[in-house]
Structure formats: structure tokens, C-alpha cells
Amino acid sequence: MKKIILCLLLVAVLVLMTALSGCGGKKKTEKGSFDENGNFVPAGNLDVTIWYTQGQDYTAGSKLAENIVYDWVYEKTKVNVKGIYGNDGGQWDTKLTRLIAGDNLPEIITCGAGQGPTHYAKLAEADKLWGISKEMLETYAPNVLKRVPEKTLEKFKIGDLYYGIPYWLESTEVSQPEMTAEQMKIVNNKIKTPTTDENMALWIRDDMLREIYPEAKTWDEIVKLTEAGEPIGDQLYDIPIKTKEEFVAFMQKLKDLNYKANNGKPVFAYGYSGGDNWESLVYLGGEMMGYGRLYYTGAWNTKENKVFLPLVEDITKEAAKLQNQLLNQKVFDPESLVQTSEMYKEKVHNGEYAIAVPNFAEGAEVINNNLAASGAKYRYRPFLTQVPAPEGWEPTQKDMSTAYTESIAFTKELDENGLVQLLNWMNVTFSDEFEEVYWWGPKEAGLYTETADGKRVYKDEAFEKRFAKKDTAALSDAESKGIGTKFGGVVGTWQCVPIDMEQSRWNPQILNNDIALSTYQTIKFSVDSPHAQLKFAPSANPWDAMYADIDEVVEYWAKREQWEQTFKMAFAAPEGEFDAKWQEAVDKLNSIANIETMVKKMNENVAAEWAIYEELYYK
């Protein structure tokens, strides 16, 4: 009954807000025009706020004192990103409810991790988003149509309109129309190699590792391997942990070393960053049980060739139960389940965790540089086990030709003139000219010299070291003038970049055909590594557009915070109570969406695509 009442209240709020907002948009914007060269000219400044829905929170960085890239974009678009925020420590569904109830949606909503269609479908149903016609894109954002594969754009289509636009696209001949075949070869072989995300997320203190496995490499020995400038991932499987039992025993041995951190506190084998269950069930659980890189939120079973939900399988439960035991034994830091990201960062930099996730603590390079500056004798290095994947749980890859990383949608807080101005904003940042400015600045800024053969060199040695040689310590973001710096959190601005800008033809290493991977860039696998040879399969991610019409999927993903928290509580269960707490979490999940029904419908939706994969890769 309570659930029904809450649903009715939310529906009532949506209806009321829709009635209040109407279809014209709340923020009135002056109408722009086209000049004699066919370029759109905005009539005036447009301030916008962005809600970034990925993860539990988002911290926007400070704007740079001098940002010539932002200034160039602003001059052509008159769009000013005045603020960016995240989910305030929760999931997007909770934040959405608060924003709608408070009639306080921002002008822009953007999603990461290849998400968007499911989020936007929910907002479109509430009449909160602008639908964008193909004619509008042809008129105001032709660069978007030119560079986004039609199949990718179709994922955002409801009826005849697009609710959302993908960006940060996979590099292909379509998304990189100006790139030569030779440059694309550099991207594929040198830059676009398998990343260090799920398959190399955990790093370990090398001093503690060597106490237990003397044959394992120290960080200094790994650095020597990187001097050739080639990926070295295959050489990092030097830790002889081959079963879950050996994994758990190793954690106990780390604790039994009785090491002290830089601040004198005891060192735990592991501590959590305080986020959701991704860290525990993908990173840590994956190395422990051998299913690394398999998402617990939805995956492809390679034995049965169908979608399944690892979260409700016994293997995932066992990974969680073993971690619960290590927490109760204080091998893992029991306080870490509820700590903040800042607390986690401080502990990692103090060396209080033998094993950590550097990406949650400013990155391995920053951590190791700080350790060196403090005089510490140890460094963190990758932690890879050799536990084999359970049958059917092997990682897969999808056809990446239509893949994207980020997506964006525009709310009806703006009127149609404002929508047009934002489409022009995307058109500008999807241009080849923007990519050039991103890496080299406007020509009048005079940041580089050009040789007769078309190669370029930054006049400032610090710029040359950072952007051409990828020495990130040579120049801080604050001194970068906005050149080559990640949008959003780093510089307090946002651009809808067409592709991963490291893969742009204007990247100094690609433009000059001079690329040798830096030390930390080599901590990955080469494209011909056996660890990069994954089976092809369709996406099983619940946020994929092919599942956006399944009611159970929409509920499952929209209410993620509710079920994530109940599973997280099971990790903290007192000794002997884990099984009951885990079952409570499973029951909670099924009360939100019938998982058996959801998975059945997902497999019905994916059947046609699997038939294509089967024909292409397995016959």
C-alpha cells in the first residue's frame, strides 16, 4: 500500500510540474541568426547548469584563471556553464525525485559510462526533455550528424525525435572523418589499447607484496620494463594467486605482517572507498573469483549465450560473503564501508591500505609521486591474480562501431531558442577546428611553431613535456590555459567532445607521428595480448537502449540506490548474519523489479542482435 501511495504521489508531482512548465520552456532566450557564411550567431549569453548522473557524486573543479579553449568556445556559442553537480552521494533516481519535486531541474543532463537512453526515456515520459528532430540537427548541428553513426543516434530515438545526443564516440572512420589511415593505425595500436579499468583497477604496496611473494616485481622493476614505451600488462601476472582460497589467505597474510602506515596507524589489507558495490563486486570480487570485468548489474553468459544477472548468482554472493568475513576479522577496514571519498584518499596516500583503487584516490601516478616526495620506501603497483573465470563468466566485448561514452539531453527549463543555442554549442565542439584549438589553442595565441613538414612544437618547454611527451608532472592543470585538459572536474567547464581527445588527429603525438607511451601509459595490454582477446557478444548492460522499453529494467535501474544500499548492508552484517542480510537484499531487489521476468524480457529483446553476432563471429 505504501509503495502504491508513493507511486501515485510521484505521478501527481510529475503531472503538476508538467502543467506548470508547459511546452515553451521557463528560461527565455533571445533568438539567434545565421551570418552570410552560414554560421549560427547567438543573440546573447546563455548560462546553464549541468547535472552529471554517473556515480554517486560529482565534484566540479575550479575554473582556470586563463582558459583559452573555453574562451574560444564561448566566443562562438555564448554558452557559459555556470555550475555542475552530481547525485549528492546517492543514485540518480533519488536525485531526480528531489529535483522534480522541487521544480528545480537544470538545463542540461548528461550521463556517463555509455548510458543515457533509459534515463532520458523516463524524463521524456514526464515531458521534461526536448525532443530533437533530424531537421534541427541538420540546421543547427550538422557536425553531430556527420560524426555520430546513424545506428548510435537511433538508440536515443523515441517516435520521430531524438531525446539525447551521444558524444565521446568510439574512434572510427565515421566519427573521425578527417583522420588518415596511418593516423587511425596509431590510434588503434598505440592509444586505443585495452584500458586499466576493471582489468587493472587494484594496486598493491610493493614492499608488502614482496614480503609474501619475493618473486613479484617491485615498482622500480616495473618502471624498467616500461622504458621501451610498449604495453606491459602481460608481464604483470607475477603474483601466484590462482584460487579464491589463496586470495583470502593472502589477505590474512597481509594483515599478519603488522605493518604501520606513514602516520603510524596499522595497515589493513584493504579498505573501501565508501561508494556503491562496483568496487566490492567488480574490482575486488572479480580478482577474488576470477570474473574480473564482468558487471554484476547485467552480463552475457558465454556458455548459454544469453543475458544473466550476476548479482543474484551464488558466485557473486560468495565473493560478498568472503569479504564480509574479512571485514568481521578486521583484515579489511570495517570502518571503510561508510567513509567518504576524502577519508579514503587520505588513507591511501598514508599507505593505510595494502591494496587500493588508485582511481578513487587521485590516480597511481599522483600517489606514487607523493610517496616519493615524502621519503617512503615503497610504491603501489598493479595487483593481478591468476584465478580463472568460472565457466560462462568470461568477459566479453561488443561491436564497438556504435559505442559512445557520454550522452547529453536538454530539459524544458529552456525555451526553443535556448535549445537551438545549445545545439550550436555541440556543433562547435564537434568540429575539427575545436579539436585543433583543444590541443594547440587558437593560432593567434601563439603557443606553437610549425615546421615545413607540418609538425608542431610548443614554444613553452613545459607544454611540450606534458602534451607531446605525456609527462603529466611537467605542467599543472592550473597552468595549462585549458589546453589538453579533461572537461568538467578538472577545469570547471564542460565540452561535448566528439571522441576521446587523446585519439584526436590533433593530439601532438598523432600529428607528429611521435608516440612512445609514458610509464603509466604502458600499464595496459597490447591489442594482440591473450588478455585482450575477448569473445564478441551483445551488450547486457541494463542502461543499453535496446532494453529501454522494458518496464522492469527501467524500474531496476531507476531505483538502483534502493537495492544497492541493501546489498551494501549485507557486507557489514555481524558474524553469522550475512546469509539472512543477503537474502533480504535479494528480496528487496525483486520487490522493485521481478528479476526473472526482467531477464527473460531482456533476452527476448536481444535475440535478434545475438543472431547477427552469431553469424558474424561464430559461423
Summary of the structure (lengths in Angstrom):
residues: 619
radius of gyration: 24.8
end to end distance: 52.1
largest distance: 75.6
contacts: 2013
relative contact order: 0.16
helix: 46%
strand: 12%
